[in-house]
Amino acid sequence: MSQQVIFMNNEFVKKEDAKISVYDHGFLYGDGVFEGIRSYNGNVFRLEEHLERLYDSAKSVMLQIPYTPEELTNLVVETLKKNNLKDAYIRLVVSRGVGNLGLDPLSCAQPNVIIIAESLSLFPKALYETGIEIVSVATRRSRSDVLSPKVKSLNYLNNILVKIEANLAGVPEALMLNDQGYVAEGSADNIFIVRKNKLLTPPGYVGALEGITRNAIMEVAAQKGYDIQEAVFTRHDVYVADEVFLTGTAAEVIAVVKVDGRVIGEGKPGPVTNDLLASFRELVQEDGVKVYSEQLNVV
Ligand code: PMP
């Protein structure tokens, strides 16, 4: 690949020049919002939904994004083009911007907007064939009435603590429960369980981000005639499931074959997971904003 460039506040700069002030409140306080997006085969998957979630997150924390959704769409497309990428993970960040050392966002005059695109596979490729082991951890999902998990903010410490516990347990991902002990989600992905061909995933109010991959899997599963529902469930339901899998933009769709030492099903990716993974892989090849179509109006 030629020199990687990053979009930063109205210009594209070389990776080594893409630097932000230490006075940015994104750095000082985790004050900002972001999205992780993927492009497959030159199609940006569900970009509209990602942008809707970004604007919702920004509205929730009273952060004014200095671009329209159309402008951001074109900027994402342009970032991929400038980096010659068709298959990429895209990170779109809007931070509160440079202010003083106090936490008051009123000291920040202008948000910083950054778009990074590069190749990324969250887990080693082989794990998508074998499935992964996870553990449930002591760190609980932050309560919806404290910092709503629906806000995809730069404050990811709750999730990072979960990842640290996963690392300590020697597994690639971990399961977070909410404050009442119900299953919420992984550190950066949603969970589905399958029992007797019925699929369940926790509803948003339990403490799960309403993931865009999760929504796509729910749609695909319903189209394929699976019985799929949002439901509140416990670790026990996970332990006795026939199949478990995780979904996320970075993680994509990955089977879970062991949870807290309990082998799930036959200890390998099950038929429903494989079926949905295959449909998901087909869907992402076609569905999305076309990066290399001439019709797009690039700003
Ligand atoms: N939960 C959390 C906490 C996440 O960070 C992510 C990744 N954005 C997800 C779930 C999955 O959401 P999506 O499918 O939209 O990437």
py3Dmol code that shows the C-alpha trace and the ligand (Angstrom):
import py3Dmol

protein = """\
ATOM      1  CA  MET A   1       0.000   0.000   0.000  1.00  0.00           C
ATOM      2  CA  SER A   2       1.135   3.512  -0.681  1.00  0.00           C
ATOM      3  CA  GLN A   3       1.498   5.989   2.167  1.00  0.00           C
ATOM      4  CA  GLN A   4      -1.467   5.787   4.576  1.00  0.00           C
ATOM      5  CA  VAL A   5      -3.394   9.035   4.920  1.00  0.00           C
ATOM      6  CA  ILE A   6      -5.812  10.057   7.634  1.00  0.00           C
ATOM      7  CA  PHE A   7      -8.595  12.596   7.452  1.00  0.00           C
ATOM      8  CA  MET A   8      -8.171  15.266  10.128  1.00  0.00           C
ATOM      9  CA  ASN A   9     -10.281  18.391  10.216  1.00  0.00           C
ATOM     10  CA  ASN A  10     -10.782  19.230   6.566  1.00  0.00           C
ATOM     11  CA  GLU A  11      -7.555  17.744   5.245  1.00  0.00           C
ATOM     12  CA  PHE A  12      -5.817  14.478   4.604  1.00  0.00           C
ATOM     13  CA  VAL A  13      -2.494  14.085   6.377  1.00  0.00           C
ATOM     14  CA  LYS A  14       0.158  11.377   6.463  1.00  0.00           C
ATOM     15  CA  LYS A  15      -0.193   8.892   9.322  1.00  0.00           C
ATOM     16  CA  GLU A  16       2.919  10.202  11.085  1.00  0.00           C
ATOM     17  CA  ASP A  17       1.563  13.754  10.914  1.00  0.00           C
ATOM     18  CA  ALA A  18      -1.897  12.859  12.260  1.00  0.00           C
ATOM     19  CA  LYS A  19      -1.461  14.284  15.754  1.00  0.00           C
ATOM     20  CA  ILE A  20      -3.870  15.819  18.233  1.00  0.00           C
ATOM     21  CA  SER A  21      -3.146  18.290  21.042  1.00  0.00           C
ATOM     22  CA  VAL A  22      -2.781  16.940  24.584  1.00  0.00           C
ATOM     23  CA  TYR A  23      -5.392  19.565  25.479  1.00  0.00           C
ATOM     24  CA  ASP A  24      -8.055  17.798  23.416  1.00  0.00           C
ATOM     25  CA  HIS A  25     -10.797  16.767  25.842  1.00  0.00           C
ATOM     26  CA  GLY A  26     -11.047  13.453  24.031  1.00  0.00           C
ATOM     27  CA  PHE A  27      -7.590  12.747  25.460  1.00  0.00           C
ATOM     28  CA  LEU A  28      -8.010  14.497  28.817  1.00  0.00           C
ATOM     29  CA  TYR A  29     -11.507  13.213  29.632  1.00  0.00           C
ATOM     30  CA  GLY A  30     -12.641  10.683  27.042  1.00  0.00           C
ATOM     31  CA  ASP A  31     -15.026  13.408  25.882  1.00  0.00           C
ATOM     32  CA  GLY A  32     -16.165  12.513  22.393  1.00  0.00           C
ATOM     33  CA  VAL A  33     -17.955   9.907  20.309  1.00  0.00           C
ATOM     34  CA  PHE A  34     -16.907   7.413  17.673  1.00  0.00           C
ATOM     35  CA  GLU A  35     -17.904   4.698  15.247  1.00  0.00           C
ATOM     36  CA  GLY A  36     -16.172   1.589  13.967  1.00  0.00           C
ATOM     37  CA  ILE A  37     -17.322   0.835  10.412  1.00  0.00           C
ATOM     38  CA  ARG A  38     -16.307  -1.749   7.815  1.00  0.00           C
ATOM     39  CA  SER A  39     -16.058  -1.726   4.097  1.00  0.00           C
ATOM     40  CA  TYR A  40     -16.220  -5.006   2.193  1.00  0.00           C
ATOM     41  CA  ASN A  41     -15.331  -5.273  -1.453  1.00  0.00           C
ATOM     42  CA  GLY A  42     -15.693  -1.504  -1.815  1.00  0.00           C
ATOM     43  CA  ASN A  43     -19.102  -1.334  -0.083  1.00  0.00           C
ATOM     44  CA  VAL A  44     -19.287   0.512   3.230  1.00  0.00           C
ATOM     45  CA  PHE A  45     -21.607  -1.691   5.252  1.00  0.00           C
ATOM     46  CA  ARG A  46     -24.628   0.100   6.733  1.00  0.00           C
ATOM     47  CA  LEU A  47     -22.889   3.487   6.774  1.00  0.00           C
ATOM     48  CA  GLU A  48     -26.209   5.247   7.203  1.00  0.00           C
ATOM     49  CA  GLU A  49     -26.931   3.332  10.416  1.00  0.00           C
ATOM     50  CA  HIS A  50     -23.440   3.992  11.750  1.00  0.00           C
ATOM     51  CA  LEU A  51     -23.833   7.706  11.088  1.00  0.00           C
ATOM     52  CA  GLU A  52     -27.267   7.741  12.700  1.00  0.00           C
ATOM     53  CA  ARG A  53     -25.766   6.174  15.826  1.00  0.00           C
ATOM     54  CA  LEU A  54     -22.868   8.660  15.735  1.00  0.00           C
ATOM     55  CA  TYR A  55     -25.240  11.648  15.574  1.00  0.00           C
ATOM     56  CA  ASP A  56     -27.424  10.130  18.311  1.00  0.00           C
ATOM     57  CA  SER A  57     -24.385   9.635  20.553  1.00  0.00           C
ATOM     58  CA  ALA A  58     -23.248  13.202  19.829  1.00  0.00           C
ATOM     59  CA  LYS A  59     -26.712  14.609  20.561  1.00  0.00           C
ATOM     60  CA  SER A  60     -26.830  12.730  23.834  1.00  0.00           C
ATOM     61  CA  VAL A  61     -23.579  14.340  25.024  1.00  0.00           C
ATOM     62  CA  MET A  62     -24.379  17.701  23.402  1.00  0.00           C
ATOM     63  CA  LEU A  63     -21.547  17.592  20.914  1.00  0.00           C
ATOM     64  CA  GLN A  64     -22.113  19.382  17.612  1.00  0.00           C
ATOM     65  CA  ILE A  65     -20.631  17.447  14.690  1.00  0.00           C
ATOM     66  CA  PRO A  66     -19.345  20.064  12.234  1.00  0.00           C
ATOM     67  CA  TYR A  67     -20.392  18.068   9.142  1.00  0.00           C
ATOM     68  CA  THR A  68     -23.672  16.845   7.728  1.00  0.00           C
ATOM     69  CA  PRO A  69     -24.241  13.081   7.385  1.00  0.00           C
ATOM     70  CA  GLU A  70     -23.865  13.509   3.592  1.00  0.00           C
ATOM     71  CA  GLU A  71     -20.505  15.206   4.044  1.00  0.00           C
ATOM     72  CA  LEU A  72     -19.325  12.485   6.432  1.00  0.00           C
ATOM     73  CA  THR A  73     -20.500   9.821   3.974  1.00  0.00           C
ATOM     74  CA  ASN A  74     -18.401  11.400   1.252  1.00  0.00           C
ATOM     75  CA  LEU A  75     -15.435  11.826   3.586  1.00  0.00           C
ATOM     76  CA  VAL A  76     -15.510   8.129   4.562  1.00  0.00           C
ATOM     77  CA  VAL A  77     -15.617   7.222   0.867  1.00  0.00           C
ATOM     78  CA  GLU A  78     -12.777   9.605   0.106  1.00  0.00           C
ATOM     79  CA  THR A  79     -10.649   8.192   2.954  1.00  0.00           C
ATOM     80  CA  LEU A  80     -11.011   4.694   1.497  1.00  0.00           C
ATOM     81  CA  LYS A  81     -10.189   5.911  -2.000  1.00  0.00           C
ATOM     82  CA  LYS A  82      -7.153   7.882  -0.923  1.00  0.00           C
ATOM     83  CA  ASN A  83      -5.834   4.768   0.823  1.00  0.00           C
ATOM     84  CA  ASN A  84      -6.720   2.468  -2.078  1.00  0.00           C
ATOM     85  CA  LEU A  85      -8.797   0.283   0.208  1.00  0.00           C
ATOM     86  CA  LYS A  86     -11.742  -1.944  -0.620  1.00  0.00           C
ATOM     87  CA  ASP A  87     -11.760  -4.095   2.510  1.00  0.00           C
ATOM     88  CA  ALA A  88     -11.115  -1.998   5.557  1.00  0.00           C
ATOM     89  CA  TYR A  89     -11.993  -1.123   9.103  1.00  0.00           C
ATOM     90  CA  ILE A  90     -12.848   2.557   9.419  1.00  0.00           C
ATOM     91  CA  ARG A  91     -12.590   4.525  12.635  1.00  0.00           C
ATOM     92  CA  LEU A  92     -14.537   7.781  12.729  1.00  0.00           C
ATOM     93  CA  VAL A  93     -13.876   9.899  15.815  1.00  0.00           C
ATOM     94  CA  VAL A  94     -15.375  13.205  16.864  1.00  0.00           C
ATOM     95  CA  SER A  95     -13.739  14.552  19.999  1.00  0.00           C
ATOM     96  CA  ARG A  96     -14.818  17.618  21.962  1.00  0.00           C
ATOM     97  CA  GLY A  97     -11.654  19.349  20.773  1.00  0.00           C
ATOM     98  CA  VAL A  98      -8.969  21.476  22.380  1.00  0.00           C
ATOM     99  CA  GLY A  99      -9.909  23.221  25.632  1.00  0.00           C
ATOM    100  CA  ASN A 100      -8.305  24.112  28.926  1.00  0.00           C
ATOM    101  CA  LEU A 101      -7.500  21.696  31.766  1.00  0.00           C
ATOM    102  CA  GLY A 102     -10.947  22.028  33.309  1.00  0.00           C
ATOM    103  CA  LEU A 103     -13.554  19.510  32.235  1.00  0.00           C
ATOM    104  CA  ASP A 104     -16.081  22.098  31.062  1.00  0.00           C
ATOM    105  CA  PRO A 105     -16.778  21.450  27.366  1.00  0.00           C
ATOM    106  CA  LEU A 106     -17.525  25.169  26.964  1.00  0.00           C
ATOM    107  CA  SER A 107     -13.756  25.734  26.831  1.00  0.00           C
ATOM    108  CA  CYS A 108     -13.550  23.622  23.654  1.00  0.00           C
ATOM    109  CA  ALA A 109     -14.181  25.782  20.623  1.00  0.00           C
ATOM    110  CA  GLN A 110     -14.106  23.229  17.847  1.00  0.00           C
ATOM    111  CA  PRO A 111     -14.509  19.424  17.741  1.00  0.00           C
ATOM    112  CA  ASN A 112     -11.756  17.381  16.101  1.00  0.00           C
ATOM    113  CA  VAL A 113     -12.978  15.001  13.397  1.00  0.00           C
ATOM    114  CA  ILE A 114     -10.762  12.088  12.388  1.00  0.00           C
ATOM    115  CA  ILE A 115     -11.254   9.246   9.926  1.00  0.00           C
ATOM    116  CA  ILE A 116      -8.761   6.378   9.845  1.00  0.00           C
ATOM    117  CA  ALA A 117      -9.080   3.426   7.445  1.00  0.00           C
ATOM    118  CA  GLU A 118      -6.902   0.336   7.480  1.00  0.00           C
ATOM    119  CA  SER A 119      -7.042  -3.447   7.195  1.00  0.00           C
ATOM    120  CA  LEU A 120      -8.020  -5.160  10.434  1.00  0.00           C
ATOM    121  CA  SER A 121      -9.020  -8.606  11.604  1.00  0.00           C
ATOM    122  CA  LEU A 122      -9.908  -8.441  15.298  1.00  0.00           C
ATOM    123  CA  PHE A 123      -9.117 -12.070  16.063  1.00  0.00           C
ATOM    124  CA  PRO A 124      -6.580 -14.303  14.310  1.00  0.00           C
ATOM    125  CA  LYS A 125      -8.192 -15.858  11.195  1.00  0.00           C
ATOM    126  CA  ALA A 126      -7.951 -19.419  12.561  1.00  0.00           C
ATOM    127  CA  LEU A 127     -10.267 -18.560  15.469  1.00  0.00           C
ATOM    128  CA  TYR A 128     -13.114 -17.925  13.015  1.00  0.00           C
ATOM    129  CA  GLU A 129     -12.859 -21.612  12.055  1.00  0.00           C
ATOM    130  CA  THR A 130     -12.449 -23.068  15.549  1.00  0.00           C
ATOM    131  CA  GLY A 131     -14.503 -20.616  17.624  1.00  0.00           C
ATOM    132  CA  ILE A 132     -13.256 -18.943  20.803  1.00  0.00           C
ATOM    133  CA  GLU A 133     -13.333 -19.484  24.540  1.00  0.00           C
ATOM    134  CA  ILE A 134     -14.679 -16.683  26.716  1.00  0.00           C
ATOM    135  CA  VAL A 135     -15.199 -16.093  30.432  1.00  0.00           C
ATOM    136  CA  SER A 136     -17.711 -13.974  32.295  1.00  0.00           C
ATOM    137  CA  VAL A 137     -16.030 -11.290  34.370  1.00  0.00           C
ATOM    138  CA  ALA A 138     -16.598  -9.346  37.575  1.00  0.00           C
ATOM    139  CA  THR A 139     -16.731  -5.971  35.818  1.00  0.00           C
ATOM    140  CA  ARG A 140     -20.373  -5.044  35.274  1.00  0.00           C
ATOM    141  CA  ARG A 141     -21.845  -3.095  32.371  1.00  0.00           C
ATOM    142  CA  SER A 142     -22.293   0.541  33.330  1.00  0.00           C
ATOM    143  CA  ARG A 143     -25.921   1.200  34.189  1.00  0.00           C
ATOM    144  CA  SER A 144     -28.104   2.705  31.477  1.00  0.00           C
ATOM    145  CA  ASP A 145     -29.065   5.563  33.798  1.00  0.00           C
ATOM    146  CA  VAL A 146     -25.415   6.420  34.527  1.00  0.00           C
ATOM    147  CA  LEU A 147     -23.673   6.458  31.160  1.00  0.00           C
ATOM    148  CA  SER A 148     -25.975   4.782  28.686  1.00  0.00           C
ATOM    149  CA  PRO A 149     -24.251   1.950  26.807  1.00  0.00           C
ATOM    150  CA  LYS A 150     -26.147   3.256  23.774  1.00  0.00           C
ATOM    151  CA  VAL A 151     -23.819   6.248  23.685  1.00  0.00           C
ATOM    152  CA  LYS A 152     -20.740   5.144  21.780  1.00  0.00           C
ATOM    153  CA  SER A 153     -18.460   7.541  23.579  1.00  0.00           C
ATOM    154  CA  LEU A 154     -14.696   7.759  23.867  1.00  0.00           C
ATOM    155  CA  ASN A 155     -15.144   6.648  27.484  1.00  0.00           C
ATOM    156  CA  TYR A 156     -14.456   2.941  26.988  1.00  0.00           C
ATOM    157  CA  LEU A 157     -12.908   2.185  30.377  1.00  0.00           C
ATOM    158  CA  ASN A 158     -15.805  -0.080  31.342  1.00  0.00           C
ATOM    159  CA  ASN A 159     -15.060  -2.182  28.265  1.00  0.00           C
ATOM    160  CA  ILE A 160     -11.296  -1.961  28.732  1.00  0.00           C
ATOM    161  CA  LEU A 161     -11.599  -3.365  32.273  1.00  0.00           C
ATOM    162  CA  VAL A 162     -13.456  -6.318  30.744  1.00  0.00           C
ATOM    163  CA  LYS A 163     -10.709  -6.792  28.162  1.00  0.00           C
ATOM    164  CA  ILE A 164      -8.080  -6.713  30.930  1.00  0.00           C
ATOM    165  CA  GLU A 165      -9.975  -9.479  32.746  1.00  0.00           C
ATOM    166  CA  ALA A 166     -10.114 -11.472  29.495  1.00  0.00           C
ATOM    167  CA  ASN A 167      -6.346 -11.039  29.096  1.00  0.00           C
ATOM    168  CA  LEU A 168      -5.755 -12.157  32.685  1.00  0.00           C
ATOM    169  CA  ALA A 169      -7.867 -15.255  32.021  1.00  0.00           C
ATOM    170  CA  GLY A 170      -5.929 -15.927  28.797  1.00  0.00           C
ATOM    171  CA  VAL A 171      -8.979 -15.730  26.509  1.00  0.00           C
ATOM    172  CA  PRO A 172      -9.648 -13.396  23.561  1.00  0.00           C
ATOM    173  CA  GLU A 173     -12.966 -11.942  24.751  1.00  0.00           C
ATOM    174  CA  ALA A 174     -15.142 -11.822  27.872  1.00  0.00           C
ATOM    175  CA  LEU A 175     -18.783 -11.554  28.800  1.00  0.00           C
ATOM    176  CA  MET A 176     -20.174  -8.642  30.774  1.00  0.00           C
ATOM    177  CA  LEU A 177     -23.243  -8.934  32.971  1.00  0.00           C
ATOM    178  CA  ASN A 178     -25.332  -5.938  33.949  1.00  0.00           C
ATOM    179  CA  ASP A 179     -25.747  -4.725  37.528  1.00  0.00           C
ATOM    180  CA  GLN A 180     -28.546  -7.268  38.063  1.00  0.00           C
ATOM    181  CA  GLY A 181     -26.526 -10.192  36.804  1.00  0.00           C
ATOM    182  CA  TYR A 182     -28.174 -10.541  33.388  1.00  0.00           C
ATOM    183  CA  VAL A 183     -26.006 -11.095  30.343  1.00  0.00           C
ATOM    184  CA  ALA A 184     -25.282  -7.798  28.568  1.00  0.00           C
ATOM    185  CA  GLU A 185     -22.540  -8.094  25.924  1.00  0.00           C
ATOM    186  CA  GLY A 186     -18.849  -8.636  25.276  1.00  0.00           C
ATOM    187  CA  SER A 187     -16.203  -5.913  25.637  1.00  0.00           C
ATOM    188  CA  ALA A 188     -16.829  -4.811  22.040  1.00  0.00           C
ATOM    189  CA  ASP A 189     -19.457  -7.159  20.632  1.00  0.00           C
ATOM    190  CA  ASN A 190     -22.987  -8.434  21.096  1.00  0.00           C
ATOM    191  CA  ILE A 191     -23.901 -11.961  22.124  1.00  0.00           C
ATOM    192  CA  PHE A 192     -26.411 -14.410  20.662  1.00  0.00           C
ATOM    193  CA  ILE A 193     -27.362 -17.785  22.066  1.00  0.00           C
ATOM    194  CA  VAL A 194     -29.129 -20.579  20.198  1.00  0.00           C
ATOM    195  CA  ARG A 195     -31.217 -23.231  21.916  1.00  0.00           C
ATOM    196  CA  LYS A 196     -33.413 -25.668  20.008  1.00  0.00           C
ATOM    197  CA  ASN A 197     -33.121 -23.495  16.881  1.00  0.00           C
ATOM    198  CA  LYS A 198     -34.366 -20.422  18.736  1.00  0.00           C
ATOM    199  CA  LEU A 199     -32.037 -17.407  18.802  1.00  0.00           C
ATOM    200  CA  LEU A 200     -31.886 -14.931  21.667  1.00  0.00           C
ATOM    201  CA  THR A 201     -29.935 -11.709  22.154  1.00  0.00           C
ATOM    202  CA  PRO A 202     -30.205  -9.266  25.079  1.00  0.00           C
ATOM    203  CA  PRO A 203     -32.314  -6.139  24.483  1.00  0.00           C
ATOM    204  CA  GLY A 204     -30.652  -2.721  24.619  1.00  0.00           C
ATOM    205  CA  TYR A 205     -32.090  -1.879  28.032  1.00  0.00           C
ATOM    206  CA  VAL A 206     -30.186  -4.750  29.642  1.00  0.00           C
ATOM    207  CA  GLY A 207     -27.007  -2.840  28.795  1.00  0.00           C
ATOM    208  CA  ALA A 208     -26.115  -3.910  25.275  1.00  0.00           C
ATOM    209  CA  LEU A 209     -25.157  -1.553  22.506  1.00  0.00           C
ATOM    210  CA  GLU A 210     -27.664  -2.023  19.706  1.00  0.00           C
ATOM    211  CA  GLY A 211     -24.967  -3.226  17.384  1.00  0.00           C
ATOM    212  CA  ILE A 212     -25.311  -2.766  13.659  1.00  0.00           C
ATOM    213  CA  THR A 213     -23.942  -6.263  13.041  1.00  0.00           C
ATOM    214  CA  ARG A 214     -26.432  -7.533  15.631  1.00  0.00           C
ATOM    215  CA  ASN A 215     -29.279  -5.827  13.754  1.00  0.00           C
ATOM    216  CA  ALA A 216     -28.092  -7.266  10.440  1.00  0.00           C
ATOM    217  CA  ILE A 217     -27.913 -10.778  11.925  1.00  0.00           C
ATOM    218  CA  MET A 218     -31.404 -10.379  13.382  1.00  0.00           C
ATOM    219  CA  GLU A 219     -32.712  -9.372   9.951  1.00  0.00           C
ATOM    220  CA  VAL A 220     -30.917 -12.182   8.136  1.00  0.00           C
ATOM    221  CA  ALA A 221     -32.033 -14.764  10.711  1.00  0.00           C
ATOM    222  CA  ALA A 222     -35.674 -13.625  10.451  1.00  0.00           C
ATOM    223  CA  GLN A 223     -35.508 -13.742   6.640  1.00  0.00           C
ATOM    224  CA  LYS A 224     -34.167 -17.279   6.841  1.00  0.00           C
ATOM    225  CA  GLY A 225     -37.108 -18.281   9.015  1.00  0.00           C
ATOM    226  CA  TYR A 226     -35.314 -18.620  12.348  1.00  0.00           C
ATOM    227  CA  ASP A 227     -37.220 -17.811  15.498  1.00  0.00           C
ATOM    228  CA  ILE A 228     -35.240 -14.839  16.818  1.00  0.00           C
ATOM    229  CA  GLN A 229     -36.046 -12.627  19.770  1.00  0.00           C
ATOM    230  CA  GLU A 230     -34.579 -10.113  22.145  1.00  0.00           C
ATOM    231  CA  ALA A 231     -34.711 -11.600  25.641  1.00  0.00           C
ATOM    232  CA  VAL A 232     -33.222 -11.182  29.087  1.00  0.00           C
ATOM    233  CA  PHE A 233     -31.126 -14.197  30.061  1.00  0.00           C
ATOM    234  CA  THR A 234     -28.524 -15.343  32.554  1.00  0.00           C
ATOM    235  CA  ARG A 235     -25.154 -17.090  32.426  1.00  0.00           C
ATOM    236  CA  HIS A 236     -26.965 -20.393  32.971  1.00  0.00           C
ATOM    237  CA  ASP A 237     -28.798 -19.934  29.660  1.00  0.00           C
ATOM    238  CA  VAL A 238     -25.466 -19.328  27.976  1.00  0.00           C
ATOM    239  CA  TYR A 239     -23.913 -22.445  29.544  1.00  0.00           C
ATOM    240  CA  VAL A 240     -26.732 -24.714  28.337  1.00  0.00           C
ATOM    241  CA  ALA A 241     -27.097 -23.158  24.876  1.00  0.00           C
ATOM    242  CA  ASP A 242     -26.547 -25.335  21.816  1.00  0.00           C
ATOM    243  CA  GLU A 243     -24.583 -22.518  20.200  1.00  0.00           C
ATOM    244  CA  VAL A 244     -23.213 -19.127  21.195  1.00  0.00           C
ATOM    245  CA  PHE A 245     -21.753 -16.465  18.931  1.00  0.00           C
ATOM    246  CA  LEU A 246     -20.608 -12.856  19.089  1.00  0.00           C
ATOM    247  CA  THR A 247     -21.202 -10.092  16.556  1.00  0.00           C
ATOM    248  CA  GLY A 248     -19.520  -6.742  15.985  1.00  0.00           C
ATOM    249  CA  THR A 249     -18.091  -4.603  13.243  1.00  0.00           C
ATOM    250  CA  ALA A 250     -14.535  -5.429  14.268  1.00  0.00           C
ATOM    251  CA  ALA A 251     -15.255  -9.005  15.434  1.00  0.00           C
ATOM    252  CA  GLU A 252     -17.726  -9.716  12.576  1.00  0.00           C
ATOM    253  CA  VAL A 253     -19.446 -13.036  13.482  1.00  0.00           C
ATOM    254  CA  ILE A 254     -17.465 -15.470  15.616  1.00  0.00           C
ATOM    255  CA  ALA A 255     -18.519 -18.677  17.344  1.00  0.00           C
ATOM    256  CA  VAL A 256     -17.986 -19.181  21.077  1.00  0.00           C
ATOM    257  CA  VAL A 257     -17.246 -22.787  21.995  1.00  0.00           C
ATOM    258  CA  LYS A 258     -16.476 -22.556  25.715  1.00  0.00           C
ATOM    259  CA  VAL A 259     -17.868 -20.234  28.406  1.00  0.00           C
ATOM    260  CA  ASP A 260     -16.484 -20.282  31.962  1.00  0.00           C
ATOM    261  CA  GLY A 261     -15.125 -23.781  31.301  1.00  0.00           C
ATOM    262  CA  ARG A 262     -18.464 -25.144  30.016  1.00  0.00           C
ATOM    263  CA  VAL A 263     -18.218 -26.590  26.527  1.00  0.00           C
ATOM    264  CA  ILE A 264     -20.961 -25.157  24.305  1.00  0.00           C
ATOM    265  CA  GLY A 265     -22.761 -27.735  22.156  1.00  0.00           C
ATOM    266  CA  GLU A 266     -20.176 -29.939  20.527  1.00  0.00           C
ATOM    267  CA  GLY A 267     -17.315 -27.567  21.200  1.00  0.00           C
ATOM    268  CA  LYS A 268     -17.145 -26.297  17.629  1.00  0.00           C
ATOM    269  CA  PRO A 269     -19.041 -23.700  15.595  1.00  0.00           C
ATOM    270  CA  GLY A 270     -22.598 -25.015  15.223  1.00  0.00           C
ATOM    271  CA  PRO A 271     -24.858 -25.193  12.154  1.00  0.00           C
ATOM    272  CA  VAL A 272     -26.936 -22.086  12.928  1.00  0.00           C
ATOM    273  CA  THR A 273     -23.821 -19.969  13.547  1.00  0.00           C
ATOM    274  CA  ASN A 274     -22.220 -21.254  10.344  1.00  0.00           C
ATOM    275  CA  ASP A 275     -25.404 -20.653   8.354  1.00  0.00           C
ATOM    276  CA  LEU A 276     -25.746 -17.071   9.617  1.00  0.00           C
ATOM    277  CA  LEU A 277     -22.050 -16.383   9.168  1.00  0.00           C
ATOM    278  CA  ALA A 278     -22.284 -17.516   5.529  1.00  0.00           C
ATOM    279  CA  SER A 279     -25.334 -15.293   4.932  1.00  0.00           C
ATOM    280  CA  PHE A 280     -23.616 -12.378   6.640  1.00  0.00           C
ATOM    281  CA  ARG A 281     -20.553 -12.804   4.409  1.00  0.00           C
ATOM    282  CA  GLU A 282     -22.791 -12.745   1.347  1.00  0.00           C
ATOM    283  CA  LEU A 283     -24.742  -9.722   2.549  1.00  0.00           C
ATOM    284  CA  VAL A 284     -21.676  -7.565   3.197  1.00  0.00           C
ATOM    285  CA  GLN A 285     -20.324  -8.143  -0.294  1.00  0.00           C
ATOM    286  CA  GLU A 286     -23.373  -6.457  -1.810  1.00  0.00           C
ATOM    287  CA  ASP A 287     -24.961  -4.197   0.765  1.00  0.00           C
ATOM    288  CA  GLY A 288     -23.589  -0.722   1.421  1.00  0.00           C
ATOM    289  CA  VAL A 289     -22.437   2.618   0.131  1.00  0.00           C
ATOM    290  CA  LYS A 290     -20.383   1.968  -3.023  1.00  0.00           C
ATOM    291  CA  VAL A 291     -16.943   3.496  -2.679  1.00  0.00           C
ATOM    292  CA  TYR A 292     -15.836   3.143  -6.259  1.00  0.00           C
ATOM    293  CA  SER A 293     -19.037   4.176  -8.029  1.00  0.00           C
ATOM    294  CA  GLU A 294     -18.790   7.288 -10.166  1.00  0.00           C
ATOM    295  CA  GLN A 295     -22.147   8.660  -9.021  1.00  0.00           C
ATOM    296  CA  LEU A 296     -20.807   9.676  -5.635  1.00  0.00           C
ATOM    297  CA  ASN A 297     -20.241  13.312  -5.096  1.00  0.00           C
ATOM    298  CA  VAL A 298     -16.994  13.524  -3.218  1.00  0.00           C
ATOM    299  CA  VAL A 299     -16.431  16.760  -1.323  1.00  0.00           C
TER     300      VAL A 299
END
"""
ligand_1 = """\
16
PMP
N -20.974 -3.641 21.976
C -19.950 -2.785 22.171
C -19.640 -2.330 23.552
C -19.189 -2.338 21.075
O -18.170 -1.485 21.258
C -19.504 -2.804 19.776
C -18.683 -2.351 18.606
N -19.181 -1.163 18.067
C -20.589 -3.697 19.632
C -21.293 -4.091 20.758
C -21.002 -4.186 18.283
O -21.640 -3.161 17.566
P -21.524 -3.054 15.982
O -22.037 -4.334 15.429
O -22.350 -1.876 15.631
O -20.088 -2.860 15.678
"""
view = py3Dmol.view(width=600, height=400)
view.addModel(protein, "pdb")
view.setStyle({"model": 0}, {"cartoon": {"style": "trace"}})
view.addModel(ligand_1, "xyz")
view.setStyle({"model": 1}, {"stick": {}})
view.zoomTo()
view.show()
